[in-house]
Amino acid sequence: MKFDRSMEIYKKALDVIPMGTSTFSKNPNLFVIGASPLYIQSAKGCMLYDVDGNEFIDYSMALGPIILGYANAEVNKAAKKGIDEGLVYTVSSPEESMLAERLIEIIPCAEMVRFCKNGSDVCEGAIRLARNYTQKLKIMTVGGYHGFHDWFIVSTPRNKGVPKVMAEWILPHDYNDIDAIEKTISAQSNEIAALIMEPVINYEPKPGFLERIRELTEKNNIVLIYDEMKTGFRLHIGGAQKYLNVVPDLAVYAKGLSNGFPLSALAGKKHLMKQFEDESCFFSGSYATEKASLNAALKTLEILERDKVIEQNWKMGDILKRGVRKIINKHNLHEFVNIVGFPPMTHFVMVDYKGFTVNEIRSFVQQECVKRGVLFVGYHHICFAHRKKHIDRTLKVYDEVMSMLKQSLDDGSLRDKIEGKPISAFSVRSN
């Protein structure tokens, strides 16, 4: 399998785009450069076709937005209708309120909705609402990733260019560490405006974890915000809050909402959302209500319910997760490899082993999976186009590659077997 065209484009891209791409998690340094595809020409269903003519089963699903499958004909038709009707207007279209009404029907916390284009922006909007409502400044985070805006990114290693003083207002915590969260709220509740978290990151929440957070935030006038970029429309049509039966005050969505079309949503309780009616509490975007994406979202939600997509995705994800666990046990990999999470969105967890780094291990696995037609990214977002034949093929590839991995680690040859530039970056999201 060759990647000559990918490498040619990559070398030129570095001259005109910092890092070679505008999206961090599509960063070539997250792939084995020279032994993995870097540029995709087209996609259909759960298959990717790269610029060199290679094809792969995909599980990233464009970092999560593709829940039905790439190039879904019904969704594309609905979006094209919006394009043909003019796309974006001087005032809004009726589809904006139609979609808001639909989200209010299915999302437990949603009493009002505002739209934008990406996840970072609606996270920013949610934080602004919480601070204005409570007249407090500090924000608690609980693992996860909430966008590139200053308020959050200052608390991460990727904080250059952000005033360091802003870090005083962010209180990071680890997921599932309820003791630390309780301690912080007890000591600083009079200063904390909001607690924002992904209800599920990689691991499942411990019993009572989310319920206790809800209890603490309600008691201490802290706005609870769920970042449902990943969990929205995957675990349940109403998101993780519906599936786990713990309802926040505000929630933000994107990704699976419109099957790849650019749209995000901020939903929540009316007493919080109505603050945006005061022009001094501002949240707006010129392209927030372009019609192609609104139509795509309406059609996506229709298909999710009509075709019982989420139930199917759970089923396929369960087959994959159980299969991976069998492979881990078969090849005695449990010391350094695990698979975690709910079936529709599982993640490999890997650690350093026998002197080899996580990135070296991931590089070898990705390289060998790519050779066999599976684009390994370390996680699985199951979509409706994944069928048992794809899962079976993937498990066969994983079985072969994990056997090779164990042998290469045991005999110390793994580093010599990596054929391209090893992975040299980490994802923006926490475990």
C-alpha positions in Angstrom: 0.0 0.0 0.0 1.5 3.3 -1.1 0.9 6.9 0.1 2.9 8.9 -2.5 0.1 11.3 -3.3 -0.6 11.9 0.4 3.0 12.7 1.1 3.2 15.0 -1.9 0.1 17.0 -0.7 1.4 17.0 2.9 4.8 18.5 1.9 3.0 21.3 0.0 0.5 21.8 2.7 3.1 22.5 5.3 4.1 25.6 3.3 0.6 27.1 3.3 -1.2 25.7 6.3 0.4 25.7 9.8 0.7 22.0 10.8 -0.7 21.0 7.4 -4.3 21.1 8.4 -6.8 23.5 10.1 -8.2 20.8 12.5 -5.9 19.7 15.3 -7.3 16.2 15.6 -6.6 15.7 11.8 -3.0 16.6 12.5 -0.7 14.4 10.5 1.4 14.0 13.6 -1.4 11.8 15.0 -0.7 9.4 12.2 2.3 7.4 11.0 3.5 9.8 8.4 4.5 7.7 5.3 2.6 4.6 6.4 -0.9 6.0 6.8 -3.3 8.0 4.7 -3.1 11.8 5.4 -5.7 13.0 2.8 -9.0 11.6 1.9 -10.6 12.0 -1.5 -14.1 10.7 -0.8 -16.1 8.6 1.7 -19.3 6.6 1.6 -21.0 4.7 4.4 -18.2 3.7 6.8 -15.5 3.6 4.1 -12.8 6.1 3.3 -11.0 6.4 0.0 -7.7 8.2 0.1 -5.9 10.3 -2.6 -3.8 7.2 -3.5 -6.8 5.0 -4.2 -6.6 3.0 -1.0 -9.8 2.2 0.9 -10.3 1.8 4.7 -13.0 1.0 7.2 -13.3 4.1 9.3 -14.3 4.4 13.0 -13.4 8.1 13.7 -16.4 9.1 11.6 -14.8 12.6 10.9 -14.0 12.9 14.7 -17.6 12.0 15.6 -20.1 13.9 13.4 -21.0 11.0 11.1 -23.7 9.0 12.8 -25.6 7.7 9.8 -22.7 7.1 7.5 -20.8 9.3 5.0 -22.7 10.8 2.2 -26.2 9.7 3.4 -28.4 10.3 0.4 -31.5 11.5 2.3 -29.5 14.0 4.4 -27.6 15.3 1.4 -30.8 15.7 -0.5 -32.3 17.8 2.3 -29.2 19.9 2.5 -29.1 20.5 -1.2 -32.6 21.7 -1.1 -31.5 24.4 1.4 -28.7 25.3 -0.9 -31.0 25.6 -3.9 -33.3 27.8 -1.9 -30.6 30.4 -1.2 -28.8 28.9 1.8 -28.5 32.0 4.1 -30.8 35.0 4.2 -31.1 38.6 5.5 -33.5 37.2 8.2 -33.9 33.7 9.4 -35.8 30.7 7.9 -38.7 28.7 9.5 -36.4 25.7 9.7 -34.5 27.4 12.6 -37.5 27.3 15.0 -38.6 23.9 13.6 -35.3 22.4 14.6 -35.3 24.1 18.0 -38.8 22.7 18.7 -37.6 19.2 17.7 -34.6 19.4 20.1 -36.9 20.7 22.9 -39.0 17.6 22.4 -36.2 15.1 22.7 -33.6 16.7 25.1 -34.6 16.7 28.7 -33.0 20.0 29.7 -34.0 21.9 26.6 -36.6 24.6 27.0 -34.9 27.0 24.6 -32.2 26.6 21.9 -29.6 28.7 20.1 -27.6 27.6 17.1 -24.0 28.2 16.0 -21.4 26.4 13.8 -18.9 24.6 16.1 -18.6 23.2 19.5 -16.1 25.7 20.9 -18.6 28.6 20.3 -21.6 27.0 22.1 -19.4 26.1 25.0 -18.3 29.7 25.2 -22.0 30.7 25.1 -22.9 28.3 27.9 -20.1 29.7 30.1 -21.3 33.3 29.4 -24.8 32.4 30.5 -23.6 30.8 33.7 -21.4 33.7 34.7 -24.0 36.3 34.0 -26.7 34.4 35.8 -24.7 33.6 39.0 -22.5 36.7 38.9 -19.6 34.5 39.7 -16.4 33.9 37.7 -14.8 30.5 38.4 -15.5 27.4 36.2 -15.0 23.8 37.2 -14.0 21.4 34.5 -14.1 17.6 34.8 -11.7 16.1 32.3 -12.7 16.3 28.7 -12.2 19.0 26.1 -14.4 22.1 25.6 -12.9 24.0 22.7 -10.1 26.4 21.8 -11.6 29.6 23.4 -9.4 31.4 26.0 -11.6 30.5 29.1 -10.9 26.8 28.7 -7.7 26.4 26.8 -5.8 28.5 29.4 -6.1 25.5 31.7 -4.4 23.1 29.3 -0.7 22.8 28.0 -1.9 24.4 24.8 -2.3 27.8 26.3 0.3 30.0 24.6 -1.1 33.4 23.5 -3.7 33.4 26.3 -3.4 35.7 29.3 -2.2 33.6 32.2 -4.4 35.5 34.7 -7.5 33.6 33.2 -6.2 30.4 34.7 -7.2 31.6 38.1 -10.8 31.2 37.1 -10.6 27.6 35.9 -10.6 24.7 38.3 -9.7 21.4 36.5 -10.7 18.0 38.0 -10.3 14.4 36.9 -13.3 12.5 35.7 -14.9 10.1 38.3 -13.0 11.9 41.2 -16.0 12.9 43.2 -14.0 13.5 46.4 -11.9 16.2 44.8 -15.0 17.8 43.2 -16.8 17.8 46.6 -13.8 19.4 48.3 -13.5 22.2 45.7 -17.2 23.0 45.9 -17.2 23.0 49.7 -14.3 25.5 49.7 -15.2 27.8 46.8 -18.9 27.5 46.0 -19.4 31.3 46.4 -17.0 31.8 43.5 -18.0 29.0 41.1 -20.4 29.9 38.3 -20.5 26.6 36.5 -19.3 23.0 36.3 -18.9 21.9 32.7 -18.2 18.3 31.8 -18.6 15.6 29.3 -21.1 13.2 31.0 -19.1 10.3 29.5 -15.5 10.8 28.4 -13.9 7.5 27.6 -14.7 5.6 30.7 -18.2 5.1 32.0 -19.2 7.1 35.0 -18.9 5.4 38.4 -22.2 4.6 40.1 -23.6 7.8 41.7 -21.0 10.1 40.2 -23.2 12.2 38.0 -26.1 12.1 40.5 -23.8 13.5 43.2 -22.5 16.3 40.9 -26.1 17.2 40.1 -26.9 17.4 43.8 -23.9 19.5 44.7 -24.4 22.0 41.9 -28.1 22.5 42.6 -27.4 23.0 46.3 -24.6 25.6 45.7 -26.1 27.7 42.9 -23.7 26.3 40.3 -24.9 25.9 36.7 -24.3 22.3 35.5 -23.4 22.2 31.8 -23.1 19.0 29.8 -20.8 19.0 26.8 -22.7 16.4 24.7 -20.6 16.8 21.5 -19.7 13.2 21.6 -22.6 11.6 23.6 -25.4 13.6 21.9 -27.5 11.4 19.7 -25.2 8.4 20.2 -26.2 6.9 23.6 -29.8 8.0 23.2 -31.8 10.3 21.0 -32.0 12.6 24.0 -28.3 12.3 24.7 -26.4 11.0 27.7 -28.6 13.0 30.0 -31.6 11.0 28.9 -29.8 7.7 28.9 -28.2 8.2 32.3 -31.2 10.1 33.7 -29.2 13.0 35.1 -30.4 16.4 33.7 -28.1 19.4 33.6 -29.1 23.1 33.4 -27.5 23.6 30.0 -26.1 21.3 27.3 -24.2 21.8 24.1 -24.3 19.7 21.0 -22.8 19.4 17.5 -21.2 16.3 15.7 -24.0 13.7 15.4 -26.7 16.4 15.2 -26.5 16.9 11.4 -24.4 13.9 10.1 -21.4 16.1 9.1 -23.0 19.4 8.2 -21.6 22.3 10.3 -24.1 23.0 13.1 -24.0 23.2 16.9 -26.6 23.9 19.4 -26.8 25.3 23.0 -29.9 24.1 24.8 -31.1 24.6 28.3 -33.5 26.0 30.9 -35.5 29.0 29.9 -34.4 31.2 32.8 -30.8 30.8 31.7 -31.4 30.9 27.9 -33.5 34.1 28.0 -30.5 36.1 29.2 -29.6 36.2 25.5 -32.6 38.4 24.9 -30.6 41.1 26.7 -28.4 42.5 24.0 -25.6 43.0 26.5 -25.4 39.3 27.1 -24.3 38.5 23.5 -24.0 35.4 21.4 -24.3 35.4 17.6 -23.0 34.1 14.4 -23.6 35.2 10.8 -23.7 31.6 9.5 -25.5 30.0 12.5 -28.7 29.4 10.7 -27.7 28.6 7.1 -30.4 26.3 5.7 -28.4 23.4 4.4 -27.3 22.4 7.9 -30.7 23.0 9.5 -32.3 20.8 6.9 -29.6 18.2 7.4 -30.2 18.2 11.1 -34.0 17.8 10.8 -33.5 14.9 8.4 -30.8 13.3 10.5 -33.1 13.3 13.6 -35.9 11.9 11.5 -33.8 9.0 10.3 -32.3 8.3 13.8 -35.8 7.7 15.1 -37.5 6.2 12.1 -34.8 3.6 11.4 -33.9 2.9 15.1 -30.3 3.9 14.3 -29.1 4.2 17.9 -30.3 0.7 18.8 -28.4 -0.7 15.8 -25.3 1.3 16.7 -25.4 -0.1 20.2 -25.7 -3.6 18.8 -22.8 -3.3 16.4 -20.7 -1.5 19.1 -21.3 -4.3 21.6 -20.1 -7.0 19.1 -17.0 -5.0 18.5 -16.3 -4.3 22.1 -16.8 -7.9 23.2 -14.6 -9.0 20.3 -11.8 -6.7 21.2 -11.9 -7.9 24.8 -11.5 -11.5 23.6 -8.5 -10.5 21.5 -6.9 -8.7 24.4 -7.3 -11.8 26.6 -6.2 -14.2 23.8 -2.9 -12.4 23.3 -2.4 -11.5 27.0 -2.3 -7.8 26.3 -4.2 -6.7 29.4 -1.1 -5.2 31.1 -0.9 -2.4 28.5 -4.1 -2.5 26.4 -7.8 -2.1 27.4 -11.0 -1.1 25.8 -13.5 1.1 27.7 -16.7 3.0 27.2 -20.3 2.4 26.2 -20.6 0.3 23.0 -21.5 3.1 20.6 -18.3 5.0 21.5 -15.5 2.8 22.8 -11.8 3.7 23.3 -8.5 1.8 23.4 -6.5 2.7 26.5 -2.8 2.0 26.1 0.2 2.6 28.4 4.0 2.4 28.0 5.2 -1.2 28.1 8.7 -2.8 28.2 10.5 0.4 27.4 8.2 1.3 24.5 6.1 4.4 24.6 2.3 4.6 24.0 2.9 6.5 20.8 5.3 3.8 19.5 2.7 1.1 20.4 -0.1 3.1 18.7 2.1 3.7 15.6 2.7 0.0 15.1 -0.9 -0.9 15.5 -2.1 1.9 13.2 0.5 1.0 10.6 -0.4 -2.7 10.5 -4.2 -2.0 10.6 -3.8 0.4 7.7 -2.1 -2.3 5.6 -5.1 -4.5 6.2 -7.7 -1.9 5.3 -8.7 -0.5 8.8 -7.9 3.1 9.7 -7.0 2.7 13.4 -7.3 5.9 15.4 -7.6 4.4 18.9 -11.4 4.8 19.3 -14.7 3.7 17.6 -17.6 5.9 16.8 -20.1 3.4 15.5 -22.4 4.7 12.7 -25.4 3.2 11.0 -23.4 2.1 8.0 -21.2 -0.2 10.1 -22.6 -3.7 9.6 -21.6 -7.0 11.0 -19.3 -7.7 7.9 -17.3 -4.6 8.8 -17.1 -5.5 12.5 -16.0 -9.0 11.6 -13.4 -7.8 9.2 -12.1 -5.3 11.8 -11.9 -8.0 14.5 -9.9 -10.2 12.1 -7.5 -7.4 11.5 -7.2 -6.6 15.2 -6.5 -10.3 16.0 -3.7 -10.4 13.5 -2.2 -7.1 14.5 -2.4 -7.6 18.2 -0.6 -11.0 17.8 2.2 -9.2 15.9 2.3 -6.4 18.5 2.8 -8.8 21.4 5.5 -10.7 19.6 7.3 -7.4 18.7 7.1 -6.2 22.2 8.4 -9.4 23.7 11.4 -9.7 21.4 12.1 -6.0 21.5 11.8 -5.4 17.7 8.8 -3.1 17.7 10.6 0.2 17.2 12.5 -1.2 14.2 9.3 -2.3 12.6 7.7 1.2 12.5 8.0 2.1 8.8 7.0 5.8 8.8 7.5 8.7 11.2 5.9 7.6 14.5 2.9 9.3 16.0 4.3 12.4 17.9 1.1 14.1 19.2 -1.6 13.4 21.7 -5.3 14.0 21.3 -6.8 17.1 22.9 -9.2 15.1 25.0 -8.5 13.5 28.3 -8.9 9.8 29.2 
